[in-house]
């Protein structure tokens, strides 16, 4: 849980060839409005680029977005972050993700999934209640 006045640092990323970015941008701006420092990588990022940015920026949270059915890549990001010593980073996902895929993603290291219609305030509250400051 966050303590003090230090801002929570969040990386929002679109992995793979998914070119839909409206939702990710809305989340990025919304979390910024909730008082967090947000880095948005833009669309069509490789897993390696997302992991490198997370490490270079020393983020507290990695938020991954998928609207093109590539949410299985979230697991690859989680595994690489763990391999690189960033296993304590909170990883959340969002987008159009079938309900039946959510338990698998959670078992593989994605802490929460926010589907269309999720409120920014709920995302922010979840992040604030679940991050571990390093």
GUNU-754589 format. One record per residue (C-alpha): residue number from 1; residue in three letters; x, y, z. Coordinates in pm, whole numbers, plus 32768, in hexadecimal, padded with zeros to 4 digits. Layout:
<rs>
i / aa / px / py / pz
NUM / Ala / X / Y / Z
...
</rs>
This chain:
<rs>
i / aa / px / py / pz
1 / Unk / 8000 / 8000 / 8000
2 / Unk / 807B / 815B / 7FAA
3 / Unk / 80FB / 8238 / 80BD
4 / Unk / 816B / 83A0 / 80C3
5 / Unk / 8149 / 8498 / 7FA7
6 / Unk / 820E / 83DE / 7E9E
7 / Unk / 813F / 83A8 / 7D64
8 / Unk / 80EF / 824C / 7CEB
9 / Unk / 81A0 / 8215 / 7B9F
10 / Unk / 80D1 / 815B / 7A9A
11 / Unk / 8136 / 80DC / 7944
12 / Unk / 8017 / 80AD / 784D
13 / Unk / 8074 / 7FD9 / 7721
14 / Unk / 7FDD / 7F39 / 75EC
15 / Unk / 8091 / 7DF3 / 759A
16 / Unk / 8097 / 7D56 / 7442
17 / Unk / 7FF8 / 7DD4 / 7304
18 / Unk / 7EBE / 7E5B / 73AB
19 / Unk / 7E86 / 7FB3 / 7313
20 / Unk / 7D5E / 8018 / 73ED
21 / Unk / 7DCE / 8118 / 74EA
22 / Unk / 7CA3 / 81E6 / 7554
23 / Unk / 7C5F / 811B / 7690
24 / Unk / 7DCC / 8117 / 76F8
25 / Unk / 7DE3 / 828F / 76CA
26 / Unk / 7CA5 / 82C6 / 7795
27 / Unk / 7D33 / 81F0 / 78AE
28 / Unk / 7E84 / 82A4 / 789D
29 / Unk / 7DE2 / 83FA / 78B7
30 / Unk / 7CEF / 8383 / 79C1
31 / Unk / 7DFD / 82F3 / 7AA2
32 / Unk / 7EC5 / 8433 / 7A76
33 / Unk / 7D91 / 84F3 / 7AE8
34 / Unk / 7D86 / 840B / 7C17
35 / Unk / 7EDF / 848D / 7C79
36 / Unk / 7FBF / 8383 / 7BE5
37 / Unk / 80EE / 83B4 / 7B08
38 / Unk / 809A / 8304 / 79C1
39 / Unk / 817C / 829B / 78A4
40 / Unk / 80C6 / 8231 / 7767
41 / Unk / 8194 / 8170 / 766B
42 / Unk / 80A5 / 8185 / 7546
43 / Unk / 8033 / 806C / 7465
44 / Unk / 80E0 / 7F3C / 73D3
45 / Unk / 81E6 / 7F07 / 74E0
46 / Unk / 82B7 / 7DCE / 74FB
47 / Unk / 82BE / 7D0C / 7640
48 / Unk / 842F / 7D5F / 7662
49 / Unk / 83F1 / 7ED5 / 7632
50 / Unk / 82E2 / 7ED8 / 773D
51 / Unk / 83BF / 7E1B / 7833
52 / Unk / 84E8 / 7EFF / 77EC
53 / Unk / 8415 / 8037 / 781F
54 / Unk / 8387 / 7FAC / 7965
55 / Unk / 84E8 / 7F6E / 79E4
56 / Unk / 857D / 80B4 / 7963
57 / Unk / 8462 / 8182 / 79F9
58 / Unk / 8455 / 80B5 / 7B3C
59 / Unk / 82DA / 80A4 / 7B32
60 / Unk / 81F5 / 8027 / 7C44
61 / Unk / 80E4 / 7FAF / 7B57
62 / Unk / 80D8 / 7F26 / 79F5
63 / Unk / 7F84 / 7F49 / 7950
64 / Unk / 7F59 / 7E80 / 7810
65 / Unk / 7E42 / 7EB2 / 7716
66 / Unk / 7DBB / 7DCE / 7607
67 / Unk / 7C98 / 7DF9 / 751D
68 / Unk / 7D15 / 7D09 / 7414
69 / Unk / 7D18 / 7BBA / 74C6
70 / Unk / 7E89 / 7BBE / 7521
71 / Unk / 7E57 / 7BC5 / 7699
72 / Unk / 7F22 / 7A84 / 76B9
73 / Unk / 804F / 7B69 / 7685
74 / Unk / 8006 / 7BFC / 77DE
75 / Unk / 808D / 7AB6 / 7870
76 / Unk / 81CF / 7AD8 / 77A8
77 / Unk / 8200 / 7C38 / 7831
78 / Unk / 81C2 / 7BBC / 7995
79 / Unk / 82BA / 7A9F / 796C
80 / Unk / 83CA / 7B7E / 78DD
81 / Unk / 839A / 7C81 / 79EE
82 / Unk / 83C3 / 7B70 / 7AF3
83 / Unk / 84FB / 7AEA / 7A43
84 / Unk / 858F / 7C49 / 7A47
85 / Unk / 8556 / 7C77 / 7BBD
86 / Unk / 8417 / 7D44 / 7BA1
87 / Unk / 8331 / 7C3C / 7C33
88 / Unk / 82A8 / 7D31 / 7D32
89 / Unk / 8212 / 7E14 / 7C27
90 / Unk / 8097 / 7E14 / 7C26
91 / Unk / 801D / 7DA3 / 7AD0
92 / Unk / 7EBC / 7DF0 / 7A62
93 / Unk / 7E13 / 7DB9 / 7915
94 / Unk / 7CEC / 7E41 / 785C
95 / Unk / 7C2D / 7E43 / 771B
96 / Unk / 7B50 / 7D4A / 766C
97 / Unk / 7BA9 / 7C0B / 7721
98 / Unk / 7ABA / 7AE2 / 772C
99 / Unk / 7A41 / 7A8F / 788A
100 / Unk / 7ABD / 7929 / 7865
101 / Unk / 7C24 / 79A6 / 782F
102 / Unk / 7C32 / 7A7D / 7969
103 / Unk / 7C7A / 7964 / 7A66
104 / Unk / 7D9F / 78EB / 7992
105 / Unk / 7E32 / 7A4A / 797F
106 / Unk / 7E10 / 7A75 / 7AF7
107 / Unk / 7EB7 / 7925 / 7B38
108 / Unk / 7FDB / 7994 / 7A5E
109 / Unk / 8025 / 7ADB / 7B11
110 / Unk / 7F29 / 7BDB / 7A99
111 / Unk / 7E99 / 7C68 / 7BDA
112 / Unk / 7D55 / 7CF6 / 7B4E
113 / Unk / 7C9C / 7D16 / 7A06
114 / Unk / 7BC9 / 7E46 / 79B5
115 / Unk / 7AD8 / 7E14 / 7895
116 / Unk / 7A12 / 7F1C / 77D3
117 / Unk / 7935 / 7FE5 / 78BB
118 / Unk / 7A2A / 7FD6 / 79DE
119 / Unk / 7A46 / 8120 / 7A93
120 / Unk / 7B92 / 81D9 / 7AA9
121 / Unk / 7B50 / 821A / 7C1A
122 / Unk / 7B30 / 80A2 / 7C57
123 / Unk / 7C78 / 8065 / 7BA0
124 / Unk / 7D27 / 8176 / 7C65
125 / Unk / 7C9F / 80F2 / 7DAF
126 / Unk / 7D0E / 7F91 / 7D55
127 / Unk / 7E6C / 800C / 7D02
128 / Unk / 7E87 / 80DB / 7E40
129 / Unk / 7E17 / 7FB4 / 7F12
130 / Unk / 7EF6 / 7EB0 / 7E72
131 / Unk / 8048 / 7F42 / 7E13
132 / Unk / 8182 / 7EFA / 7ED3
133 / Unk / 826D / 8024 / 7EDC
134 / Unk / 83D4 / 7FBE / 7EA5
</rs>
